[in-house]
Amino acid sequence: MRVLFFGTPEFAVPSLMALVGEGFDVAAVVTRPDKPTGRHRSKATPSPVKLAALAEEIPVVQPENPSTDDFIARVKGLAPDVAAVVAYGHILPERLVTIPRLGSVNVHASLLPALRGAAPIQRAILNGLTETGVTIMQMDAGMDTGPILHQVSTPILPDETGGELSARLAEMGALALVEALTLVEETGLTPRPQQGPVTYAPKLTREEERIDWRTGAEDLARRIRAFDPTPGAWTECRGQPVKLFGARAVEGSGQPGVVLAADEVLRVACGAGAAEVSDVQPAGRERMGVRAFVNGRGVRQGDVLA
């Protein structure tokens, strides 16, 4: 089976490598253009998927816009049997997803129709869900609305971070993609319509990532875990933004935002209870343990985080 692979972030790499490892003919990898980085945005940083493709000597295509006539013609010339889309980052037009003989499939990190949208992993944790999974979906013109080919569920662990859950779902998605495409090729696999309550997982906003200390400790700790390691839940300490990681709810009381303890961990009063965090990341610096932050006089007991 000849596969055209669309993907960009680290989450997509296990799916690409699984296809290569199982002997699928990956015609090309389509990924986003290299990202400008550095102080003057003069350095171009390739996506994780591009790096993985180059290591396997797979041709890489990086269109600015995957809807142009030139790109559509290029895809037709590759003559793929199927397109596999894993966190590519663009909405693909119907005239593109219908080019392959078997259509296009998407690896989505939720149990559709729950959590349609751009941020299903973080929002599963934010929403306090105890279960999530991956769905292999036949793509159509809608946003995560296509029929289901294959679905695998998994519990969300009590203290699991967004990064940890993402890594697990990436591996699960890779196996599920290979299983689905193998069944499509060998025996045929009939898609089934999505059924059940529809919920959404829109893109995260900067304001959502800001910590509101009036929130109860359980909800607040869950928010910090959801955004760990990226994009990072943040607060202001002495007028400067700082990201917090490694959160758990503990006993404690005080005015919301007041630092109750600052030693090996940072304990902060919430609307109900308190939250402890083990790591911080001040603006412009690397992630560090709380002790290093305290020793650098970044925070002390009695400070108020806002």
N, C-alpha and C positions, 0 to 999 in steps of 0.2 A: 504494500500500500504506500503510495507516494503522498507525503504529508507536507503541507505548507504551514509553518509554525509561526504564530504571532505571540510575542511576549516581551516584557521589559524588565521587571524587578526580580530580585532574588527569589521571590515566591514562584516564579515561572521556571526557574532553572531545573528543579527535579523532574518536571514533566518533560522538558526537552531531553534531558539525559536518559530518562526512562525509555523514551521513544528510540533514541539511538541505541541504547543497550539491548532493546528487544528486536533490533534489526529492521525497524521501519526506515523507509527511504525518505529522509528529510530533504526535500528539494531545495529549501531555503528557509532562513529565519528572517522574519520581519520584526524590527524593533524600532523604538523611538530614536530620533537623531541624538548624537552625543550631547550631553548636558554641559553648558558652559559653567565652569567653576573657577575658584580662585578670586583673589582680591579684585582683579580687574576683569573677571569673567573671560580670561584669555586662554584658559586651559579647557580642552574638551574631554569630558569623562564619559567613556562608553558605558552602556548599561550592563548589568550582570549577565543578561541573556546574550548580548553580543560577544562578551568575553568567552562565554561557554561555547558559543557557536564557532568562533574562530579557533578555539582549542581543538575542536573536532573537524576543522577544515570544512565547515558548512558555509555556503554563500550567505552573506548578510545583506539585507535590503533595509534602508532607513528613510522612508518617505516622510516629508514634512506633513503631507496630507494623504491618507490612504484612499481618498475618494476621487482623486484626479483620473482623467481618462488615461494618462500615461501609465499610472500605476495599475489600473484595471487591466490594461493591455499586457503589462508585464506579468501579472498573475495568470492571465489566460495562457500566455506563452509557456509558463512553467507546468501547465497541465496537471495540477494536483488532483488526487482522488478525494482528498478531504483537507480542510483547514482546521487546525487546532489552535484555539485562542485562549491564552492564559494571562490575565492581568496585563493586557497590551496597553491600555490607557487611552484608546480612541474608540469612539462608537463607529462601527463598520457599517457602510451602506448595504442595503439588501442586494444590490446588483453585484457586490463583491462577495458576500457570504454564500451566494448561490452559484458561483462559478465552479467550485469543485464538483466532481461527479456525485459524491455522497454528501455534499453540503458542507457546513461548518459546525464544529462543536466547541463549546466553551466549558472551561473548568471554573466553577463558581464556588466560593468558600462559604456556602451556607446550604441549608436544606430548603431549597426553593419549594414554594413561593415565599418563604420567610426570608427577610433581609435582602431584597433586591436592591442593587445599587453598588456604590463605589467603596463602602467601608464596612463590609459585613463582619469582619473579624473583630475589630474594635467595638462595634456596636453590639455584637453578641455578648461581650463581657460587660459593656456599659448597661445593657438592658437586664443584666442579672440572669441570663439564660443558663441552664444547666446542661444543655445539649446543643450541638451544632453539627456540621459535617461538610461534605463536598457534594456538589451536583454536577454531573456531566449532562449538558443540555444541548439540544439541537437548536442552533441559532436561527432566529427569525428577525423581523423588522423591529420588534419591540426591545425594551430594556430588560433583559433577563426574564423574558416572558415565554421563551420557547419550550417545547415539550422535553420531558426528561428521558434520557437514555439510561442513566445509572446514578445511584445515590448511595452514599455511605455516611453513617452517623458516628459520632463520638461524644463522650461526655466532656464538658468543660471543667477542668480541675479547679478546686476552690481557690488556690492562690496563683493560678496561671496568668501570665502576662500576655499582652497582645503579641509580643514577639515569639514567645514560646508556643502559643496556639497557632500562629502563622506558620511556624516551622513544621509543626505536626500536620497541619492541613495541607501544606505544600507536598509533603511525602504521600499523604493519603490521596491527594488529587492526582499525583503522578501515577500511582498504581491503578486508580479508578479509570484514568484516561486510557491507559494501555488495555485494561480489561474491556472497556467499552469498544474501542476501535478493533480489538481482536474479535469480539463477538460480531461486530458489524461486518467485518471482512469474512469471517468463517461461516456464521450461521444466520446472520441478519439479526437486527435488534430493533424491535418496534418501539418508537418513542411513545410515551404516555403523557397526556396533558397534565399540567400542574394542577394540583388540587389542594384546597385548604385555605386558611386565612393568609392574605397577602400583607406583608409588612415591608418596610423600606429601610435602607441603610445609606442615607445620603453622605456625601463627602464631608469630612470633618472640617470644622471652622476654627480659626485661631481663638475665638472667644469661648468655644466649647472646651478648649484645652486649658483654659485658665481655671484655677482651683477656686471654688467658692467655699470658704471655711465655715459658712453657716450650714452647710450640708452635714448630714449625719455621717459618722465615721465609716460605717460599712459602705455606704454609697461613694464616699469620697475616696476610700482606699481602692475600691473597684475602678473608679475613674483613672486613678494613677496607674493601676496595673494595665488597664486597657491601652493606655498611651505609652507603655514601656516596651521597647526602647524608643520608638518613634511614633508620633512626633514629639512626645514628652509633655506631660501635664506640668504647668508652670504657675508660679506665684511670684510676688514681688517681696524681696527682702532688702530692707534699707534702700528702697527706691530702685533696685536693680532686679531684672527678671532672673529667676533660677528655676530649673526643672527638677522635679522630684521623682524618685524611683524606689522600688522595693517597699511598697506600702502594705501595712496591715492595720486593722482596727484594734485598739486597746482601750483599757479603762483610763479615764482622765476627765477633768472638767476645767472650765475656764472660759474666758471671753474667746469666741471663735477667732482663730488666727494667732493666738498667743503661744509662743514657744514655751512649753512646760519643761523640756529637758533638751540639752544639746551636748552630747558626748559621743558615744559610739553610734547612737541613733538620734534622730531628730523627732521629738514628740511634740505634736501641736494639737491644741484644743480645737474641737469641731462643734457643730451645732448640737450634736449629741455624741458624747464620748471623745476619744482622741485618736489621732492617726500617727503611727510611727513610720518613718522612712529611713532606709539604710544608705542611699546614695543620692547625690545631688549633682547638678551640672550648672554652674554659674555661666552667665552670658560670656561667650568667647573663650570658654575653657573646656577641658575634657571632663567627662563624668568622673566623679571621685567619691570616696567614702565620706560620711558625715564628719568623722574625726579630722580628716584633712581640712575640711571646710571650717570646722571650729578652730583648729589650730591657726588657720590663716585669718582668723577674726572675721569670718564671713557671717557668723551668726552666733548668738548667745541666748541663754535663758532670759525670758522677759521680752525679747523682740516680738514685734507684731508683724505677721505675714499678711499681705493683702492681695 
